Amino acid sequence: MTNITKIALGKNGPLVSKLGLGCMRMSPVWGGPTNDENESIATIQEALDNGINFLNTGDFYGAGHNELLVGKAIKGRRDDAFISVKFGAIFYGSQMLGLDLRPIAIKNFINYSLVRLGVDTIDLYQPCRLDNSVPMEDVIGTVADLIKEGKVRYLGVSEITADQLRKANSIHPVTALEIGYSLADRQIESDLLPVAKELGIGVVAFANTAEGLLTGEMKAPLPANDYHLHFSRFQGNNFVKNLEKVEVLKQIAKDKGCTPTQIAIAWVNTQGEHMMPLVSMSRRSRLPENIKAMDISFTREEMNALNTHFAPGAILGGTYLQR
Ligand SMILES: NC(=O)c1ccc[n+]([C@@H]2O[C@H](COP(=O)([O-])OP(=O)(O)OC[C@H]3O[C@@H](n4cnc5c(N)ncnc54)[C@H](OP(=O)(O)O)[C@@H]3O)[C@@H](O)[C@H]2O)c1
């Protein structure tokens, strides 16, 4: 058993593993087949055995399927897990129709989440996005009420702007910001990350592999039904140029005796003590490689090389992260 370093999530926040397990891809969020459920549950349990206690889910991941999976995996070992749940996205089939952030809806969502997870309290509860459909005071205020009631322990936010983060934190202290961040997506470095640091908010950084691009396993052309083709990053000449950049990453990884995915995770991990790589893993075979990535450090020259080859904007086109 490996023991992953623990960090305080946010200023004086709870102790959580520095590596988080993203459970989203264990369920059919955007359509497509469901991963092997037994393997998914075994992966969560093996992650817990290895000291990865931060589990990330959403009530809309597979219309509750994902929370049910997490609930099964943590049965009898609730205290080993720190459960982070997002709410607010309304899906119909594999399409996201919009957000429902009304207090009355949030109070309904949480009851269902608690039942599906089989727990009395959710450790980190967060609106998946914020818009102007409901005043932020009402959204954050409702989570603050749930904290008072004991149904939630900490407030998180996800995919928001620097101004929204300041405002949310002024309504109730925000423990963690969940946000897409990788060598391929660095636009938040200029505004959002400095604000999170200033306010002492933990950063839970997802999409470290940029939809798989940085794993080095993607090849052109993609099959016509591949979901990546919805994103300009994976289309036409952008994709060809981006794969050239990935070749550079592959060489850096080879020189360092590791895999491109490990470099991608390690780069995020080494951006600061308050930064948690949140990585999707749907099979146990992913765990040893990704856990090992947490031990990788970079010399100044290596970091400079990565930051130069993958300067903001170096990867062409976007995904849904470009807000
Ligand atoms: N707040 C938000 O808006 C938001 C949005 C998206 C995701 N999230 C959360 O963040 C988590 C991570 O995000 P993500 O899934 O977009 O990004 P990711 O962690 O970069 O995962 C992308 C893919 O990389 C694969 N992978 C993992 N380790 C690998 C390895 N060592 N070699 C090759 N491939 C590997 C995973 O495959 P397998 O699944 O096959 O293991 C997964 O399909 C999600 O699970 C979810 O909990 C949050």
Ligand as a Chemical Component Dictionary entry (heavy atoms), coordinates in Angstrom:
data_LIG
# 
_chem_comp.id                   LIG 
_chem_comp.type                 NON-POLYMER 
_chem_comp.pdbx_formal_charge   0 
_chem_comp.three_letter_code    LIG 
# 
loop_
_chem_comp_atom.comp_id 
_chem_comp_atom.atom_id 
_chem_comp_atom.alt_atom_id 
_chem_comp_atom.type_symbol 
_chem_comp_atom.charge 
_chem_comp_atom.model_Cartn_x 
_chem_comp_atom.model_Cartn_y 
_chem_comp_atom.model_Cartn_z 
_chem_comp_atom.pdbx_ordinal 
LIG N1  N1  N 0  -16.135 20.488 -12.535 1  
LIG C1  C1  C 0  -16.257 20.119 -13.776 2  
LIG O1  O1  O 0  -16.815 20.834 -14.600 3  
LIG C2  C2  C 0  -15.674 18.795 -14.226 4  
LIG C3  C3  C 0  -15.633 18.501 -15.596 5  
LIG C4  C4  C 0  -15.063 17.289 -15.991 6  
LIG C5  C5  C 0  -14.570 16.415 -15.050 7  
LIG N2  N2  N 1  -14.635 16.718 -13.719 8  
LIG C6  C6  C 0  -14.109 15.770 -12.688 9  
LIG O2  O2  O 0  -12.714 15.632 -12.883 10 
LIG C7  C7  C 0  -12.352 14.263 -13.094 11 
LIG C8  C8  C 0  -11.201 14.195 -14.084 12 
LIG O3  O3  O 0  -11.558 14.833 -15.313 13 
LIG P1  P1  P 0  -11.425 14.198 -16.767 14 
LIG O4  O4  O 0  -12.002 12.838 -16.809 15 
LIG O5  O5  O -1 -11.989 15.197 -17.712 16 
LIG O6  O6  O 0  -9.865  14.177 -17.058 17 
LIG P2  P2  P 0  -8.652  13.169 -16.894 18 
LIG O7  O7  O 0  -8.401  12.870 -15.456 19 
LIG O8  O8  O 0  -7.565  13.820 -17.653 20 
LIG O9  O9  O 0  -9.096  11.802 -17.586 21 
LIG C9  C9  C 0  -9.241  11.641 -18.958 22 
LIG C10 C10 C 0  -8.991  10.194 -19.357 23 
LIG O10 O10 O 0  -7.645  9.845  -19.049 24 
LIG C11 C11 C 0  -7.611  8.456  -18.822 25 
LIG N3  N3  N 0  -6.430  8.099  -18.010 26 
LIG C12 C12 C 0  -6.242  8.211  -16.674 27 
LIG N4  N4  N 0  -5.020  7.771  -16.325 28 
LIG C13 C13 C 0  -4.432  7.353  -17.468 29 
LIG C14 C14 C 0  -3.162  6.787  -17.766 30 
LIG N5  N5  N 0  -2.255  6.598  -16.802 31 
LIG N6  N6  N 0  -2.880  6.493  -19.062 32 
LIG C15 C15 C 0  -3.779  6.718  -20.042 33 
LIG N7  N7  N 0  -5.009  7.243  -19.820 34 
LIG C16 C16 C 0  -5.320  7.564  -18.545 35 
LIG C17 C17 C 0  -8.910  8.096  -18.132 36 
LIG O11 O11 O 0  -9.306  6.814  -18.592 37 
LIG P3  P3  P 0  -10.162 5.709  -17.818 38 
LIG O12 O12 O 0  -11.439 6.375  -17.378 39 
LIG O13 O13 O 0  -10.356 4.685  -18.853 40 
LIG O14 O14 O 0  -9.377  5.174  -16.654 41 
LIG C18 C18 C 0  -9.864  9.173  -18.658 42 
LIG O15 O15 O 0  -10.753 8.647  -19.602 43 
LIG C19 C19 C 0  -13.654 13.579 -13.551 44 
LIG O16 O16 O 0  -13.703 12.210 -13.217 45 
LIG C20 C20 C 0  -14.704 14.361 -12.774 46 
LIG O17 O17 O 0  -14.845 13.814 -11.464 47 
LIG C21 C21 C 0  -15.155 17.904 -13.305 48 
# 
loop_
_chem_comp_bond.comp_id 
_chem_comp_bond.atom_id_1 
_chem_comp_bond.atom_id_2 
_chem_comp_bond.value_order 
_chem_comp_bond.pdbx_ordinal 
LIG N1  C1  SING 1  
LIG C1  O1  DOUB 2  
LIG C1  C2  SING 3  
LIG C2  C3  SING 4  
LIG C2  C21 DOUB 5  
LIG C3  C4  DOUB 6  
LIG C4  C5  SING 7  
LIG C5  N2  DOUB 8  
LIG N2  C6  SING 9  
LIG N2  C21 SING 10 
LIG C6  O2  SING 11 
LIG C6  C20 SING 12 
LIG O2  C7  SING 13 
LIG C7  C8  SING 14 
LIG C7  C19 SING 15 
LIG C8  O3  SING 16 
LIG O3  P1  SING 17 
LIG P1  O4  DOUB 18 
LIG P1  O5  SING 19 
LIG P1  O6  SING 20 
LIG O6  P2  SING 21 
LIG P2  O7  DOUB 22 
LIG P2  O8  SING 23 
LIG P2  O9  SING 24 
LIG O9  C9  SING 25 
LIG C9  C10 SING 26 
LIG C10 O10 SING 27 
LIG C10 C18 SING 28 
LIG O10 C11 SING 29 
LIG C11 N3  SING 30 
LIG C11 C17 SING 31 
LIG N3  C12 SING 32 
LIG N3  C16 SING 33 
LIG C12 N4  DOUB 34 
LIG N4  C13 SING 35 
LIG C13 C14 SING 36 
LIG C13 C16 DOUB 37 
LIG C14 N5  SING 38 
LIG C14 N6  DOUB 39 
LIG N6  C15 SING 40 
LIG C15 N7  DOUB 41 
LIG N7  C16 SING 42 
LIG C17 O11 SING 43 
LIG C17 C18 SING 44 
LIG O11 P3  SING 45 
LIG P3  O12 DOUB 46 
LIG P3  O13 SING 47 
LIG P3  O14 SING 48 
LIG C18 O15 SING 49 
LIG C19 O16 SING 50 
LIG C19 C20 SING 51 
LIG C20 O17 SING 52 
# 
